[in-house]
Amino acid sequence: MIGTGATVPAAAGMQIQQALQQALHAALPAKQQQQQQQRTPEKLKRRKEEDWHRIVRSKVDEERQRMEDEEDHAGCANRTLYKLFNDLQGISKDFNISFETPEIVVVGMQSDGKSSFIEALLGFQFNIVDSNIGTRRPLILQMNNNPLRERPYCRFRKEVIHSVEEDPFEDETPVSELSQEIVRRTNEKAGSGDCVCDSPIILCVEYTNCSNLNIYDTPGFRLGGDEKLKLEIKDMVRRLIEPRHRFIVCLEQSTVESVNTVSRPIVQEVDPNFSRTILVNTKFDNRVKEFSTAEQANKYLTGEFLTLRKRPFFISLPVKRNLEPRKFREQIQECYLEDYRRLLEVGFDEKRFGSQLGLFKAKQHLEHVLSERYQQSLMPTMKTLEQTCRRTAQEIATVKRELAECNVEDLKAQVVFFVQAFMARVERLLEGSIVGNPDKFGQTLEQEKLECGAPDWPDGHLFEFPVQNQEYKVYGGAQYERLLNEFEYVAHSREFPATSINEVASALGTSKSHTVPVFEAAASDIVQMKARGTLKPLIDVVLSRCAYIMRNIFDIAMGTLQDDADVDPATYRVAHFEGFVVQLRTVYNGFVEATEAACRLKLKDDFDTFTKILDWDLFFAAGEEVEYDLLQPKPQDTKERVCKIMDAKRVCFDGLRTRRIDQDTYQQVCRMSARLFAGVRYFFAKYIRNKLNAFFLDPMFRGLGATIVDHFRRTPDPQYEQMFNLGVADLRVRSGKLDLQLAKCKENLQRFKEVYEQTKSQCADLYGGQSPPAQAQQPPL
């Protein structure tokens, strides 16, 4: 043991120093090895991330190249076939002929990116997003992929075609003027206000980068704004998507949850199982950022509330405007590749969902579906064209025969037969019949209120009433009965108006024979004034609505007579003369207006009589009757019922009567007035209904026909000749239009036959007889 202050031998010191050095050398590698071991997981993780990013970049580059190759191949679709059906669509518009050929209708909310989607399919921007165009009239875009057109070549189809030789399309419209031209054409047909028009604008576009598609761009659904315009847009879009030969492309924002979407429920009303609907979720870049795991991404891409065989597409498009076409196309690619990259990073199931991503996949699917259906529709369309040619030839022969046999005396006799058929149809519509096609011509209660132009009920509604059949489309007598039911709800809902203490004090005036205050007289005066201000204005509203319903029957009757196979064509011949139809409408509407005016005068006069001297039996109108067997009443039952009614009249108001008004006196007079008002209201609702039946509905049955026949019998011969001579000119115009229609149909029929012969032995679809690549496949529609 070495003590303090002892010295260490030199040899021993050397040994200790060597031992310390060896220990230090032994410890250093262990520390480094520990650090190495600590850094290894981090390096492995970083290396894995780098390897994964390289894989992602590689897959993105491969996807970019594959996408460009498929785009070049997709441009080689059967352009002859597309042009054939595009021309047929023009004939359908020009001559109002229905061909059930495949078409695609794009629907969505105003904010769902519908216009950007259309621009992306076109391959260029033309500021459709920034303007308010096309919101009130459908736009048919006939897109033709033409490699020779390095810049967009756009031409609008003419609104009217005058001859066979005439080019149906206008001269080229520059891209910069497309928006302005669409606005002009919309205003020409729909007006500059808030009306919509079903007649479509047709725009043909040829461009090297556009799709081979034929698409209806529809007005966007609206959540707010003008209620009438919102409803008209919804009804118009529904009419466009109802035909079963049309595919529906339903756009929805990816950031809107399925339970909150607006477009999908509207589409589902027409196509409950989405059997012909293609769902496209737009603005996917805003949603893909939220995915942090593969489970989140895969769950969303599966599609909420959809069957396994129906999956939506997910697309993102450039937000930047005024891009050159080449730059615009590149930006569309980058938007898709960025979404693809983000999904790869979270490890989504590419095998399951890769075919649903990006505009190019959606476009490929649309082109494939349309081309496939075009092939299937060749033979049915040829048959339709053949039938149209035969029918048109028959119409031409009929018109020419009418022109040759046109005799004023014969036409005058036919007027009587036609008026009889017309009135029989009016009576059927009033009595109740589906002969008028309620699905087409009927109106829901909401539609009726928006379109009738009559003022709403005074003071509005405090709550909604369960009016009979308010959600169903009806017309004629059913619509009239629904109005009366609504009127009764409204009338019975009118409560006794607030009455001030000043009004009660003033009503307690004096009498020429005594000075005792008469509360009943005060209540009578108050009720007279309140009823005139509260109930009487309802008469004007219900009469205006009645007149609208009756006027509406005219167009329904005329439209259904023309299509009725049971009506002799010779009887309907006079309806081809516009002058006669104008006269008939004038007489019909004049009768309705005169009936409305007479009924208004009668109802208001009866109301004034009813409230001039109030019968205080009305005070007891709400009294309950004794319940007994009404079919086999006993004498005692009858006696009890009568006594109960008469005893109720003995009710009197107790208490000292004074002109000094306090709260008790005020409340007493108000209660008397309110109870008397309730009696007036009850009988008002009942007698107005009775008077409308007697003075409005009954004349429509008994007086309208006689009035119309009498008018035409008293029409002098010179006026008849003028009326029918104008009709002869119309027949000549119609004959020329039918000749043009027949020539166009024959020309297209021959072209269809040629294309059918060329394609019947091969599969001339979008992929040259090959099945579409896996990425473009979609569950069958």
C-alpha positions in Angstrom: 0.0 0.0 0.0 1.4 3.3 -1.0 1.0 6.0 1.6 0.6 9.7 1.1 3.7 11.5 0.1 5.4 8.2 -1.0 7.2 8.1 -4.3 6.4 5.6 -7.1 9.3 3.7 -8.6 10.1 4.5 -12.3 9.4 1.0 -13.5 6.0 0.8 -11.8 5.1 4.3 -13.2 5.8 3.1 -16.8 3.6 0.1 -16.3 0.7 2.2 -15.1 1.0 4.6 -18.0 1.1 1.8 -20.5 -2.0 0.2 -18.9 -3.9 3.6 -19.1 -2.9 4.0 -22.8 -4.1 0.5 -23.6 -7.3 1.1 -21.8 -7.9 4.3 -23.8 -7.1 2.6 -27.1 -9.5 -0.2 -26.2 -12.3 2.2 -25.2 -12.1 4.4 -28.3 -13.3 1.8 -30.9 -16.1 0.7 -28.6 -17.5 4.3 -28.5 -17.1 4.6 -32.2 -18.8 1.3 -32.6 -21.6 2.5 -30.4 -22.0 5.7 -32.4 -22.0 3.6 -35.6 -24.7 1.3 -34.2 -26.8 4.4 -33.2 -26.4 5.9 -36.7 -27.3 2.7 -38.6 -31.2 2.8 -38.3 -31.2 6.5 -39.3 -29.0 5.7 -42.4 -31.2 2.8 -43.3 -34.3 4.9 -43.0 -32.8 7.7 -45.0 -31.6 5.2 -47.6 -35.0 3.6 -47.8 -36.6 7.0 -48.3 -34.1 7.9 -51.0 -34.8 4.6 -52.7 -38.6 5.1 -52.4 -38.3 8.7 -53.8 -36.3 7.3 -56.7 -38.9 4.7 -57.3 -41.7 7.4 -57.2 -39.8 9.6 -59.6 -39.2 6.7 -61.9 -42.9 5.7 -61.8 -43.9 9.3 -62.4 -41.6 9.6 -65.4 -42.9 6.3 -66.8 -46.5 7.5 -66.3 -45.7 10.7 -68.1 -44.2 8.8 -71.1 -47.1 6.3 -71.2 -49.6 9.1 -71.0 -48.1 10.9 -73.9 -47.9 7.7 -76.0 -51.6 6.9 -75.3 -52.6 10.5 -76.1 -51.0 10.2 -79.5 -52.7 6.9 -80.1 -56.1 8.1 -78.9 -56.1 10.8 -81.5 -56.5 8.2 -84.2 -60.1 7.4 -83.5 -62.7 6.8 -86.2 -63.2 10.5 -87.2 -65.6 9.5 -90.0 -67.9 7.9 -87.4 -67.8 10.9 -85.1 -68.5 13.4 -88.0 -71.4 11.2 -89.1 -73.2 11.4 -85.7 -72.2 15.1 -85.3 -74.0 15.9 -88.6 -77.0 13.9 -87.4 -77.2 16.0 -84.3 -77.3 19.1 -86.5 -80.3 17.7 -88.4 -82.0 16.9 -85.1 -81.7 20.5 -84.1 -82.6 22.1 -87.5 -85.7 20.0 -88.1 -86.7 19.1 -84.5 -86.3 15.4 -85.2 -85.5 13.1 -82.3 -82.7 10.5 -82.9 -81.8 8.3 -80.0 -78.1 8.4 -80.8 -75.4 8.3 -78.0 -74.7 11.6 -76.4 -72.9 12.8 -73.3 -74.4 15.4 -70.9 -72.2 17.1 -68.4 -73.9 18.3 -65.2 -72.7 19.9 -62.0 -72.9 22.9 -59.7 -71.6 26.3 -60.8 -68.6 25.8 -58.5 -67.8 22.2 -59.4 -65.3 23.0 -62.1 -67.6 22.1 -65.0 -66.3 24.8 -67.3 -62.7 23.9 -66.6 -63.5 20.3 -67.4 -65.0 21.2 -70.7 -61.9 23.4 -71.6 -59.6 20.6 -70.7 -61.4 18.2 -73.1 -61.2 20.9 -75.8 -57.5 21.4 -75.2 -57.5 25.2 -74.9 -59.0 27.9 -72.7 -61.4 30.5 -73.9 -62.4 32.2 -70.7 -65.7 30.2 -70.3 -64.8 30.1 -66.5 -64.5 33.9 -66.1 -67.7 34.8 -67.8 -71.4 34.1 -67.2 -72.0 32.5 -70.5 -74.1 29.4 -71.3 -75.9 29.6 -68.0 -79.4 29.7 -69.6 -79.0 27.7 -72.8 -77.3 24.3 -73.4 -74.1 24.3 -75.4 -73.3 21.2 -77.6 -69.6 20.9 -78.2 -68.8 18.7 -81.2 -65.1 18.0 -80.7 -63.1 16.6 -83.6 -59.4 15.6 -83.1 -57.8 16.8 -86.3 -53.9 16.6 -86.5 -53.9 19.1 -89.3 -55.4 21.9 -87.1 -52.5 23.2 -85.0 -54.7 25.9 -83.7 -58.4 25.6 -82.7 -60.8 25.9 -85.6 -64.2 26.9 -84.2 -67.5 27.3 -86.1 -71.0 27.8 -84.8 -73.9 26.0 -86.4 -76.5 28.4 -87.9 -79.7 28.8 -86.0 -81.8 28.5 -89.3 -81.0 26.6 -92.5 -82.7 27.8 -95.7 -81.6 25.4 -98.4 -79.9 22.1 -99.1 -76.9 23.7 -100.7 -76.3 26.0 -97.8 -73.4 25.4 -95.4 -75.0 24.7 -92.0 -72.1 26.3 -90.2 -71.1 29.9 -89.8 -67.6 31.2 -90.7 -64.8 30.6 -88.3 -65.1 32.3 -84.9 -61.8 33.3 -83.2 -61.2 31.7 -79.8 -61.0 35.2 -78.3 -64.6 35.9 -79.5 -66.3 32.6 -78.5 -67.6 33.8 -75.1 -69.1 37.0 -76.6 -70.8 35.0 -79.4 -72.3 32.5 -76.9 -73.7 35.3 -74.8 -75.2 36.9 -78.0 -76.8 33.7 -79.1 -78.1 33.0 -75.6 -79.7 36.4 -75.4 -81.3 36.1 -78.8 -83.2 32.9 -77.8 -83.7 33.3 -74.0 -83.7 37.1 -73.7 -81.3 39.1 -71.6 -83.3 38.5 -68.4 -83.6 35.4 -66.2 -85.3 33.0 -68.7 -83.8 29.8 -70.0 -84.1 28.1 -73.4 -83.9 24.4 -74.3 -82.8 25.1 -77.8 -79.0 24.3 -77.9 -76.1 26.2 -79.3 -73.9 23.9 -81.4 -70.2 24.7 -81.6 -68.0 22.5 -83.8 -64.3 22.5 -82.8 -61.4 20.9 -84.8 -58.0 20.9 -83.1 -55.0 18.6 -82.9 -55.2 18.4 -79.1 -58.9 18.1 -78.4 -60.8 14.9 -77.7 -63.1 13.1 -80.1 -66.3 13.7 -78.1 -69.8 15.1 -78.5 -70.8 16.8 -75.2 -73.8 18.7 -73.9 -72.5 21.5 -71.6 -75.5 22.3 -69.4 -76.2 25.3 -67.1 -74.8 24.7 -63.6 -77.2 23.9 -60.7 -77.6 26.7 -58.2 -78.0 26.8 -54.5 -79.1 30.5 -54.1 -80.1 33.4 -56.3 -83.3 33.8 -58.3 -85.7 30.9 -57.3 -87.4 30.9 -60.7 -84.2 30.7 -62.7 -82.8 28.0 -60.3 -85.9 25.8 -60.8 -86.0 26.4 -64.6 -82.3 25.3 -64.8 -82.9 22.2 -62.8 -86.0 21.2 -64.9 -84.1 21.9 -68.1 -81.1 19.8 -67.1 -83.5 17.0 -65.9 -85.1 17.0 -69.4 -81.7 16.7 -71.0 -80.5 13.8 -68.9 -83.8 11.8 -68.9 -83.5 10.2 -72.4 -81.9 6.8 -71.9 -79.6 7.1 -74.9 -77.6 9.8 -73.1 -74.7 9.2 -70.8 -74.4 11.6 -67.8 -71.1 12.9 -66.6 -71.8 14.1 -63.0 -69.1 16.5 -61.6 -68.6 17.0 -57.9 -66.0 18.7 -55.9 -63.6 16.4 -54.1 -63.7 18.6 -51.0 -67.5 18.2 -50.7 -68.6 15.1 -48.7 -71.0 12.8 -50.5 -73.8 13.5 -48.0 -73.6 17.2 -48.9 -73.5 16.9 -52.6 -76.2 18.5 -54.7 -75.7 17.1 -58.2 -75.6 13.4 -57.4 -79.2 13.3 -55.8 -80.6 15.1 -58.8 -78.9 12.7 -61.2 -80.1 9.8 -59.1 -83.7 10.8 -59.5 -83.3 10.1 -63.2 -80.7 7.3 -63.0 -81.2 5.6 -59.6 -78.4 3.0 -60.0 -76.0 5.3 -62.0 -76.2 2.7 -64.8 -75.4 5.4 -67.4 -73.7 7.9 -65.1 -70.0 8.6 -65.0 -69.0 10.3 -61.7 -66.0 12.7 -61.8 -64.6 14.3 -58.7 -63.0 17.6 -59.5 -60.4 19.7 -57.7 -58.8 16.5 -56.3 -55.5 18.3 -55.5 -57.3 20.0 -52.6 -58.3 16.6 -51.2 -55.1 14.5 -51.9 -53.1 16.8 -49.6 -55.1 15.5 -46.6 -54.0 11.8 -47.1 -51.2 10.7 -44.8 -51.7 6.9 -45.0 -52.6 4.4 -47.6 -55.7 3.4 -45.7 -57.1 7.0 -45.9 -56.4 7.3 -49.6 -57.8 3.8 -50.5 -61.0 4.4 -48.5 -61.7 7.7 -50.2 -60.9 6.4 -53.7 -63.3 3.5 -53.2 -66.1 6.1 -53.5 -68.6 6.7 -50.7 -72.1 5.2 -50.9 -71.3 3.5 -54.3 -71.4 -0.1 -55.4 -68.1 -1.9 -56.1 -68.9 -1.7 -59.8 -69.2 2.0 -59.9 -66.2 4.1 -59.1 -65.6 7.8 -59.8 -62.7 9.4 -61.6 -60.6 12.0 -59.7 -59.1 14.9 -61.6 -57.2 18.1 -61.0 -56.9 20.9 -63.5 -54.9 24.1 -63.7 -56.2 27.2 -61.9 -54.1 29.6 -63.8 -55.9 31.4 -66.7 -54.8 32.7 -70.2 -52.4 29.8 -70.8 -51.2 29.0 -74.3 -52.7 25.7 -75.6 -49.3 23.9 -75.3 -48.7 25.2 -71.8 -52.3 24.4 -70.9 -51.9 20.8 -71.9 -48.6 20.5 -70.0 -50.2 22.0 -66.9 -53.0 19.4 -67.1 -50.4 16.7 -67.2 -48.5 18.1 -64.3 -51.7 18.4 -62.2 -52.3 14.7 -62.7 -48.7 13.7 -62.1 -48.6 15.7 -58.9 -51.7 13.9 -57.6 -50.2 10.6 -58.7 -46.9 11.4 -56.9 -48.7 12.3 -53.6 -50.7 9.0 -53.7 -47.5 7.0 -54.5 -45.8 8.6 -51.5 -48.5 7.4 -49.1 -48.5 3.9 -50.7 -52.0 3.8 -52.2 -53.3 0.7 -54.0 -52.3 1.6 -57.6 -53.5 -1.7 -59.0 -57.1 -1.0 -57.8 -57.3 2.8 -58.2 -54.8 3.8 -60.8 -57.4 3.7 -63.6 -59.5 6.3 -61.8 -56.9 9.1 -61.7 -56.5 12.1 -63.9 -58.3 13.8 -66.8 -56.6 11.6 -69.4 -58.1 8.4 -67.9 -61.5 10.0 -67.7 -61.2 11.3 -71.3 -60.1 7.8 -72.5 -63.1 6.2 -70.9 -65.5 8.8 -72.3 -64.1 8.3 -75.8 -64.2 4.6 -75.5 -67.8 4.5 -74.3 -69.0 6.9 -77.0 -67.2 5.1 -79.8 -68.5 1.8 -78.6 -72.1 3.0 -78.5 -71.7 4.7 -81.9 -70.9 1.3 -83.3 -73.9 -0.3 -81.6 -76.2 2.5 -82.8 -75.3 2.4 -86.5 -78.1 -0.1 -87.5 -80.8 1.4 -85.2 -80.0 4.9 -86.4 -80.2 3.8 -90.1 -83.7 2.4 -89.4 -84.7 5.6 -87.7 -83.5 7.6 -90.7 -85.4 5.4 -93.1 -88.6 5.8 -91.0 -88.0 9.6 -90.9 -87.6 9.7 -94.7 -90.8 7.8 -95.2 -92.7 9.9 -92.7 -91.3 13.2 -94.2 -92.3 12.0 -97.7 -95.8 11.4 -96.5 -96.0 14.8 -94.8 -94.8 16.4 -98.1 -97.6 14.6 -100.0 -100.1 15.7 -97.4 -99.1 19.4 -97.5 -99.1 19.4 -101.3 -102.5 17.9 -101.3 -103.7 20.5 -98.9 -102.3 23.2 -101.1 -104.0 21.8 -104.1 -107.4 21.3 -102.4 -107.3 24.4 -100.2 -110.9 25.8 -100.3 -112.2 28.4 -97.9 -115.7 26.9 -97.7 -114.3 23.4 -96.9 -112.0 24.9 -94.3 -114.8 26.8 -92.7 -116.7 23.5 -92.2 -113.6 21.8 -90.8 -113.3 24.6 -88.2 -116.5 23.4 -86.6 -115.2 19.8 -86.4 -111.9 21.0 -85.0 -113.5 23.2 -82.4 -115.6 20.2 -81.3 -112.5 18.0 -81.0 -110.7 20.8 -79.2 -113.5 21.3 -76.6 -113.8 17.6 -76.0 -110.0 17.6 -75.2 -110.4 20.6 -72.9 -113.3 18.8 -71.0 -111.2 15.7 -70.7 -108.3 17.7 -69.2 -110.7 19.4 -66.7 -112.5 16.2 -65.8 -109.3 14.3 -65.3 -107.2 12.4 -67.8 -103.6 11.6 -68.6 -104.2 12.3 -72.3 -102.3 15.6 -71.8 -99.0 13.8 -70.8 -98.7 15.2 -67.2 -94.9 14.3 -67.0 -94.3 16.8 -69.8 -97.0 19.4 -69.4 -97.9 19.1 -65.7 -96.7 21.4 -63.0 -95.8 21.0 -59.4 -97.2 23.6 -57.0 -93.8 25.3 -56.9 -93.6 25.5 -60.6 -97.1 26.9 -60.9 -96.3 29.7 -58.4 -93.1 30.6 -60.2 -94.5 30.6 -63.7 -98.1 31.9 -63.3 -97.0 35.5 -62.8 -99.7 36.0 -60.1 -98.9 37.7 -56.8 -98.3 35.5 -53.8 -100.8 35.2 -51.0 -100.9 38.5 -49.0 -98.8 38.3 -45.8 -97.1 35.1 -47.1 -97.1 31.9 -45.1 -96.1 31.5 -41.5 -95.6 27.8 -42.1 -95.9 25.2 -44.9 -99.2 23.5 -45.5 -99.7 19.9 -46.7 -101.4 21.0 -49.9 -102.7 18.0 -51.8 -100.4 16.7 -54.6 -98.2 19.7 -54.2 -95.1 17.7 -55.3 -96.7 16.1 -58.3 -97.0 17.4 -61.9 -100.7 17.9 -62.6 -102.8 20.1 -65.0 -106.4 21.0 -65.7 -109.0 20.0 -63.2 -106.5 18.3 -60.9 -104.5 21.5 -60.8 -107.6 23.6 -60.2 -108.7 21.3 -57.3 -105.2 21.6 -55.8 -105.5 25.4 -56.0 -108.8 25.4 -54.1 -107.3 23.1 -51.5 -104.4 25.5 -51.1 -106.8 28.5 -50.9 -108.7 26.8 -48.0 -105.5 26.3 -46.1 -104.5 29.9 -46.6 -107.9 31.3 -45.7 -108.2 29.2 -42.6 -104.7 30.2 -41.5 -105.7 33.9 -41.4 -106.0 34.9 -37.7 -107.9 37.8 -36.3 -105.5 40.8 -36.9 -104.1 42.7 -33.9 -106.5 45.3 -32.7 -105.4 48.2 -30.6 -107.2 49.6 -27.6 -107.6 52.8 -29.5 -109.6 51.0 -32.2 -111.9 49.4 -29.5 -112.4 52.8 -27.8 -113.3 54.4 -31.1 -115.7 51.6 -32.1 -117.7 52.1 -28.9 -119.5 55.2 -30.3 -122.9 56.4 -29.5 -126.4 55.5 -30.7 -129.1 57.8 -32.1 -131.6 56.2 -29.7 -129.7 55.5 -26.5 -126.3 56.0 -24.8 -125.6 52.4 -23.6 -122.4 51.1 -25.1 -123.1 48.1 -27.3 -120.1 45.8 -27.4 -121.7 43.7 -30.1 -121.9 46.7 -32.4 -118.3 47.6 -31.7 -117.2 44.0 -32.4 -119.2 43.9 -35.7 -117.6 47.1 -36.9 -114.1 45.9 -36.1 -114.7 42.5 -37.8 -116.1 44.2 -40.9 -113.0 46.3 -41.4 -110.5 43.5 -40.4 -112.2 41.0 -42.7 -112.1 43.3 -45.7 -108.4 44.0 -45.1 -107.4 40.3 -44.4 -109.7 38.0 -46.4 -110.9 40.1 -49.3 -107.4 40.4 -51.0 -107.3 36.6 -51.2 -110.0 36.7 -53.9 -107.7 38.5 -56.4 -104.9 35.9 -56.0 -107.1 32.8 -56.3 -108.8 34.2 -59.4 -105.5 35.1 -61.1 -104.3 31.6 -60.4 -107.5 30.0 -61.7 -107.2 32.0 -65.0 -103.6 30.9 -65.4 -104.6 27.2 -65.0 -107.4 27.6 -67.6 -105.2 29.4 -70.1 -102.5 26.8 -69.7 -105.0 24.1 -70.9 -105.1 25.6 -74.4 -101.5 24.7 -75.3 -101.9 21.2 -73.7 -105.0 20.5 -75.7 -103.5 21.8 -79.0 -100.3 19.8 -78.5 -101.9 16.5 -77.6 -104.5 16.8 -80.5 -101.7 16.9 -83.0 -100.1 13.7 -81.7 -103.4 11.8 -81.1 -103.8 8.9 -83.6 -107.5 8.9 -82.9 -108.0 12.4 -84.3 -108.7 12.5 -88.0 -105.8 14.3 -89.8 -108.3 16.1 -91.9 -109.9 17.5 -88.8 -106.5 18.7 -87.5 -105.6 20.3 -90.9 -107.0 23.7 -90.0 -104.5 23.8 -87.1 -101.7 24.1 -89.6 -103.0 27.6 -90.4 -101.3 30.0 -88.0 -104.0 32.7 -88.5 -106.7 30.2 -87.3 -104.7 29.2 -84.3 -104.1 32.8 -83.3 -107.9 33.5 -83.6 -108.7 30.4 -81.6 -106.3 31.4 -78.9 -107.6 35.0 -78.8 -111.2 33.8 -78.4 -110.2 31.2 -75.8 -108.2 33.6 -73.7 -110.8 36.3 -74.1 -113.5 34.0 -72.6 -111.2 33.1 -69.7 -110.5 36.8 -69.0 -114.2 37.7 -69.2 -115.1 34.8 -66.9 -112.4 35.9 -64.5 -113.7 39.5 -64.5 -117.3 38.5 -64.0 -116.4 36.1 -61.2 -114.2 38.7 -59.5 -117.1 41.2 -59.6 -119.5 38.5 -58.2 -117.2 37.3 -55.4 -116.4 40.8 -54.2 -120.0 41.9 -54.3 -121.0 38.8 -52.4 -118.3 39.4 -49.9 -119.4 43.0 -49.3 -123.0 41.7 -48.8 -121.8 39.0 -46.5 -120.0 41.4 -44.2 -122.3 44.4 -44.6 -124.7 43.3 -41.8 -123.0 40.6 -39.8 -125.2 37.8 -38.7 -124.3 37.0 -35.1 -125.1 33.3 -35.8 -121.6 33.3 -37.1 -120.5 33.8 -33.5 -121.7 30.2 -32.8 -120.5 28.7 -36.1 -117.9 26.6 -34.4 -120.4 24.9 -32.0 -120.3 21.1 -31.9 -123.3 19.1 -33.0 -124.6 16.1 -31.1 -123.3 12.8 -32.5 -125.9 10.3 -33.7 -126.8 8.1 -36.6 -127.2 10.4 -39.6 -128.6 7.8 -41.9 -131.3 6.6 -39.5 -131.9 9.5 -37.1 -134.3 9.1 -34.2 -136.8 11.9 -33.5 -135.1 12.5 -30.1 -131.7 12.8 -31.8 -133.0 15.5 -34.2 -134.6 17.4 -31.3 -131.3 17.4 -29.3 -129.3 18.6 -32.3 -131.7 21.5 -33.0 -131.9 22.5 -29.3 -128.1 22.5 -28.9 -127.8 24.8 -31.9 -130.4 27.2 -30.7 -129.4 27.1 -27.0 -125.9 28.1 -28.0 -127.3 31.5 -29.1 -128.3 32.3 -25.6 -124.7 32.8 -24.6 -124.3 36.4 -23.3 -121.5 38.5 -21.9 -121.8 39.4 -18.2 -120.5 42.4 -16.5 -121.2 46.1 -16.4 -120.9 47.8 -19.7 -119.1 51.2 -19.7 -117.5 53.5 -22.1 -114.5 53.8 -19.9 -112.0 51.4 -21.4 -109.9 49.3 -19.2 -108.0 46.1 -19.9 -111.0 43.9 -19.0 -113.3 45.8 -21.4 -110.7 45.9 -24.1 -110.1 42.1 -23.8 -113.8 41.4 -23.8 -114.5 43.3 -27.0 -111.4 41.7 -28.7 -112.6 38.2 -27.7 -116.0 38.9 -29.2 -114.5 40.3 -32.4 -112.0 37.3 -32.8 -114.8 34.8 -32.3 -117.0 36.5 -34.8 -114.1 36.8 -37.2 -113.5 33.1 -37.0 -117.1 32.5 -38.1 -116.7 34.9 -41.0 -113.4 33.2 -42.0 -115.0 29.7 -41.9 -117.9 30.5 -44.2 -115.7 32.7 -46.4 -113.4 29.8 -47.3 -116.4 27.6 -48.0 -118.5 30.0 -50.1 -115.6 31.2 -52.2 -114.9 27.6 -53.2 -118.6 27.2 -54.0 -118.7 30.4 -56.0 -115.6 29.5 -58.0 -117.1 26.2 -59.0 -120.4 28.0 -60.0 -119.0 31.1 -61.8 -115.6 30.0 -63.1 -115.4 26.2 -63.6 -119.0 25.7 -64.8 -118.7 28.3 -67.6 -115.6 26.5 -68.8 -117.7 23.4 -69.3 -121.0 25.0 -70.5 -120.1 28.3 -72.2 -116.6 28.1 -73.7 -117.5 25.8 -76.6 -120.6 27.7 -77.6 -118.6 31.0 -77.5 -115.9 29.7 -79.8 -118.2 28.1 -82.3 -120.4 31.3 -82.3 -117.3 33.4 -82.9 -116.2 31.5 -86.0 -119.8 31.3 -87.4 -120.1 35.0 -87.2 -116.7 35.7 -88.8 -117.3 37.3 -92.2 -116.0 35.7 -95.3 -113.3 38.3 -96.1 -111.8 37.7 -92.7 -111.9 34.0 -93.2 -110.1 34.3 -96.5 -107.5 36.5 -95.0 -107.0 34.1 -92.2 -106.6 31.0 -94.5 -104.7 32.8 -97.3 -102.0 33.5 -94.7 -102.2 29.9 -93.9 -101.6 28.9 -97.5 -98.4 30.9 -97.4 -97.4 29.1 -94.3 -98.1 25.7 -95.9 -95.8 26.7 -98.8 -93.0 27.5 -96.3 -93.6 24.2 -94.5 -93.5 22.4 -97.8 -90.1 23.9 -98.6 -88.8 23.0 -95.1 -90.0 19.4 -95.5 -88.2 19.1 -98.9 -85.0 20.3 -97.3 -85.5 17.9 -94.4 -86.0 14.9 -96.7 -82.9 15.7 -98.8 -80.7 16.0 -95.6 -82.1 12.8 -94.2 -81.6 10.8 -97.4 -78.0 12.2 -97.7 -77.2 11.1 -94.2 -78.9 7.7 -94.6 -76.6 7.0 -97.5 -73.6 8.0 -95.6 -74.6 5.8 -92.7 -75.0 2.8 -95.0 -71.5 3.4 -96.4 -69.9 3.6 -92.9 -71.9 0.5 -91.8 -70.6 -1.5 -94.7 -67.1 -0.4 -93.9 -67.3 -1.3 -90.2 -69.5 -4.3 -89.9 -66.6 -6.8 -90.3 -64.2 -5.1 -87.9 -64.2 -3.4 -84.5 -63.6 0.2 -85.4 -63.4 1.5 -81.8 -61.1 3.9 -80.1 -58.3 1.4 -79.8 -58.2 0.0 -83.3 -59.9 -3.3 -82.5 -57.9 -3.8 -79.3 -59.3 -3.9 -75.8 -58.7 -0.6 -74.0 -55.5 -0.7 -71.8 -56.0 -1.6 -68.2 -55.6 1.9 -67.1 -58.6 3.0 -69.2 -61.0 0.3 -68.2 -64.0 1.1 -66.1 -66.8 -1.0 -64.7 -69.4 -1.5 -67.5 -72.2 1.0 -67.7 
